[in-house]
Amino acid sequence: MSVGTLYTSPAKETGKLIKAVAAFGGVSINVDAEYKHMESNKTPEFLAKFPHGKIPAFESKEGFKLFEGVVIAKYIASLAPNSGLLGANATDAALVDQWTHLVEVEFGLPTDIINQLVNGRIPYTKPMHNALLDRQERTLTTLNKHLTENTFLVGERITLADLALAVYIQRGATISFDAPLRAKFPAVVRLLETIVNQPQLKDIYGETKYVEKGLQFTPPAKEKKEKEPKPAPAPKEKKPKAKEVEEDEEDEPSVPAEPKVKNPLDDLPKSSFNLEDWKRAYSNKDTRGKDGALEWLYEHFDKEGFSLWRVDFKYNNELTQTFMSSNQIGGFFNRLEASRKYLFGSMGVLGQANDSVISGALIARGQDIAPVISVAPDWESYSYTKIDLSDPAQKEFFEGALAWDLKIDGKEWVDGKNFK
């Protein structure tokens, strides 16, 4: 007899995880065949049950409701205590949670973001792509070391953690877990193949599709605008010289437009450094290394026309969750919109929840930061220090901020944003 109904879509990893847990534990669940993603979950009926409108979602036959995939999977596993999916004791249960959380947050989440980056659903930057790949590789290193010494993640039997690894690594194999990485982490591949080929799980996981090379971002081609043929000029009327007017007089507004306020930065001497070219180089090149973005910058930078700045948030003791600090950077950058043509920025959150800092680097037009940055109402919440690249420590800071591998007082880069 079914214990309840699952609402999910076929491609959803955590939906697949829940079905795998149910199948392995011998728990019967119904999967709503009528569910249509982005339609069903927006209906008043669905939202009355699951206010967040998120899948997977589960409703038991008694009317108990849950959302969040891993949470539902754990609940289903708890209905099959003899399956061993949650471990044999409290210690095992904690380890199952540990490995499940690791593979979900440190591999599965980066996979989703990489997929959105390379497909242009969020603005692409090479440093962010590299940071996510590094985060995945660090996770794979931890998993592979453990699985080289152990058959399964916890104990000597398959647990929820192994099923979770399989769904996230299987998805990653279609995006970023490519042939070179698979060769480097054979124990991870071994466990993936073990799980997906279990007789009761084969139909749920399906065939694993492996990419040879991780998906890459391809910048959209610039459209070539065809020149429209110019219409034959109308014959000009001869007018007395004393009353000469401009040819397009009839297009002029009858009321004079208000003069635009000129930005004093536009009066600076012309610079050989093209900020827009730099932004493209930064987006499309690796930050470090030969022919990287930093090499391009040092070759083209005009230190007379532009300046480099370190920026630090003044009130780091007020920061709590790192994702909230990252959102704060995004808000600060949004308020700098009026200075987009004069400014480039790379800022990040370093540390962990309740022990983090916000810092980064800016490239600004001119030698004074205030005219560029003061368009943001909260600009004085940050301190600004000019960077001298002849100082090795300052240069190391600047390059770390751009490459998203900056460390400050032992705090490592957690998340970052660019102003381009």
C-alpha positions, 0 to 999 in steps of 0.5 A, a space after each residue: 500500500 502506498 504511503 503517499 504521493 510524490 510531486 516531482 519532474 523526471 529530471 529532478 535529482 532529488 525526485 530521483 533520490 526519493 524514488 530510489 530510497 523508496 525502491 531500495 527500502 521497499 516503500 510504495 509511493 505514488 508519483 503524480 503523473 499529472 504534475 507539470 512543472 511550472 504549471 501545477 506548482 503555481 496553482 492555488 491548490 498546490 500552493 495551499 498544500 506547499 506554500 513555497 511552490 517547490 518540488 519535490 513535494 510529498 503528501 502522505 495518505 494521512 495528509 502529512 506534507 513535506 517539501 525539500 528533496 533530501 528531507 523527504 528522502 530521509 522521511 521515506 527511509 525512516 519508514 523502512 528501518 530494516 533497510 539500513 538506509 539511515 545507518 545502524 545507529 546514531 553515529 552512522 546516522 550522523 555520518 549519513 547526514 554528513 556525506 549526503 550534505 557534502 555531496 549535495 551542497 559542495 558538488 550538486 549545487 555547483 553543478 547547477 550553477 555551472 550549467 546555468 553559467 555555460 548556458 547563459 542563464 546567468 551572466 558568465 564570468 570565468 573566475 566564477 566558473 573556475 571557482 565552482 570547478 575547484 569547489 567540485 574537485 575539492 569535494 571529489 578529492 575528499 570522496 575519492 580518498 574515503 572511497 578508496 579505503 571504504 566500499 560505501 560511504 558509511 559502513 558496509 551497506 548501501 545507505 541514503 548517502 550512497 544513493 545521494 552521491 549517485 544522483 548528484 555525480 550522475 548529473 555532474 557527469 553530463 556537465 562538469 565531471 568529464 573524462 580527465 576528472 573521472 580518470 583522477 577519481 576512479 573510486 567515485 566512478 566505481 560507487 556511482 556504477 555500483 549504485 545505478 546498476 543495482 537491479 531495483 534502481 536501474 530503471 530509476 537512475 537510467 543510463 549515465 551519459 558521460 561527457 568527454 569534456 566539461 561544458 564550456 561557455 560560448 560567447 554569443 556571436 555579434 550580429 552583423 547589421 546590414 546597412 539599409 540603402 540610403 534614400 535618395 536625398 530630397 532636393 534642397 531649397 535654397 534659402 537666404 544665407 542670413 537665415 541658414 538653418 540645419 538640414 534636419 530642422 523639422 526633426 528638432 523639438 519645439 522645446 529645447 531639451 534640458 542639457 545633460 549634466 556632464 560627468 567630470 570624469 569625461 573631462 579627463 585626458 583620453 586613456 589608452 586603456 579600454 575598460 570595456 575590452 578589459 571586462 571582455 578579457 576578464 569574462 572570457 579568459 582564465 584569470 591567472 596563467 599565460 594569456 590570462 586576464 591578468 597578463 592582458 591587464 598588465 600589458 594594457 593598463 594605463 596607470 595615469 588614466 586609471 587607478 586600482 583600489 582595495 575595498 573593505 566593508 567597515 562593519 564586518 562584525 555585523 555580518 552573519 550568513 555568508 549568502 546574505 553578505 554576498 547579497 549585500 555586495 550585489 546590492 552595492 554593485 546595483 547602486 553603482 550602475 551610474 558609474 558602469 562605464 568608469 568602473 570594474 569591481 571584484 568583491 567577495 565574502 571570505 570566512 564562514 557564517 558569523 565570522 566573515 569579511 567583505 573585501 575586494 578590488 576595484 579598477 576606476 577611472 582617474 586617480 580619485 575613487 570618490 567621483 566614481 563610487 559616490 553614486 552609491 548611497 552606501 559608499 561610505 560603509 566601505 573603506 578604499 585604499 589605493 593599490 600599488 602593484 610594485 608592492 608584492 603584498 598589495 599585488 598578491 591581494 589584487 590578483 587574489 581578489 580578481 581570481 577569487 582565491 584571496 585569503 585574509 587572516 586565514 579566511 578563505 573566499 566563499 562567494 563573489 560578485 563582479 561589477 562589469 
